[in-house]
Amino acid sequence: MYYSIYRFFPGIFFSFLIACSGIYLSSFIGNDVLNLNKSPISPIMISIIIGLIIGNVIKIPTIFSEGIKFSLKFILRLGIICLGIRLGLLDILKVGIIGIPLIIACIVISILMVNFFCKIFDVPSKIGSLIAVGTSICGASAIVATSPAIDANKEEVTYAIANITIFGIIAMFIYPFLAHYLFNGDELSIGLFLGTSIHETAQVAGAGLIYSEQYSSPATMDIATITKLVRNISMIVVIPFISYLYLKSNIDKKNNKLPILSMFPIFIIGFIFMGLIRSIGDYGIQSSEQAFGLFVIDQWHSVIHYIKLIAEYSLAIAMAAVGISTNLVSLRSLGIRPFYVGFTAAVSVGFISFIGILILNYFI
């Protein structure tokens, strides 16, 4: 047993140190450089970058190998499961009947558009699937959660996250001003647009804060953030669905049946279960001011906070391991075409959101 711990510990601890650096730098960029509450650049992305630099500049000793592999497989899945605590189903009620059809339409059409552009640009189905979930749901987190289900390799995950991050940041700085012009300062329309057209939760919050400060409209930030939370909830359905479509289209033709566990991998089931725990606990707080009859509101928020921290650190550790073990030469082999898909997908989801809001405004 002690030998096993010794085998895994160096690589896990090495990845942990890189993850801590990524989380710190992400916070520094958001708070100190951009003066935002949360960084628009995910700690996942920064952890990958640091890992890439270290892994491609120095030769990593073999003593770290077992721990890095462990991080890539098991710690990644732990992070995905804990990530489900973010998905409070009661957030759906906060958006109301106006926002939900728009969110569903944006998610469905953006996934279809990404698949269409992947065929146009001849982009492999794995990286296309990752870009699809990253664009339609919540950026890096959705990509990381989907990657084990479709057996995506390290290069594809890294490329897809970089893709989503770049276009999400561009949108974060441009869309607040564009939305103000397009919707003539209407707070509801602008909040829905920011919440449905920008990739990462932190980027949506950043865009909402930029708009709020520029145009003195704090309500817009609230609407955008809640809209994005509802988009995140769709991970419960979209990730298993994307995984099923990929596995169905790539399964060996000799096997006519698709195994249930391939459709809904165990860690996805854990992710959904964690979301249900959050929803039941939130309902308990609203109805009786106690979650599960055990936690008052402050205690329940602390439980959620610490599980979120476990998710954040676990995913950052796993992505640090991805960076360490990814060869930049092999990353180049993916070419520029997936970036064309990412760009057209980012523009398309913004356009879909704009048209959808115009249609909603016409009927209400």
Buried (B, 14 or more C-beta within 10 A) or exposed (E): EEEEEEBBBBBBEBBBEBBBBBBEBBBEBBEEEBEBEBBBBBBBBBBBBBBBBBBBEEEBEEEBBBBBBBBBEBBBBBBBBBBBBBBBBBBBEBBEEBBBEBBBBBBBBBBBBBBBBBEEBEBEBBBBBBBBBBBBBBBBBBBBBBBBBBEBBBBBBBBBBBBBBBBBBBBBBBBBBBBBEBBEEBBBBBBBBBBBBBBBBBBBBBBBBBBBBEBEBEEBBBBBBBBBBBBBBBBBEBBBBBBBBBBEEEBEEEEEEEEEEBBBBEBBBBBBEBBEBBBBBBBBBEEEEBBEEEBEBEEBBEBBEEBBEBBBBBBBBBBBBBBBBBEEEEBEEBEEBBBBBBBBBBBBBBEBBBBBBEEBBEEE
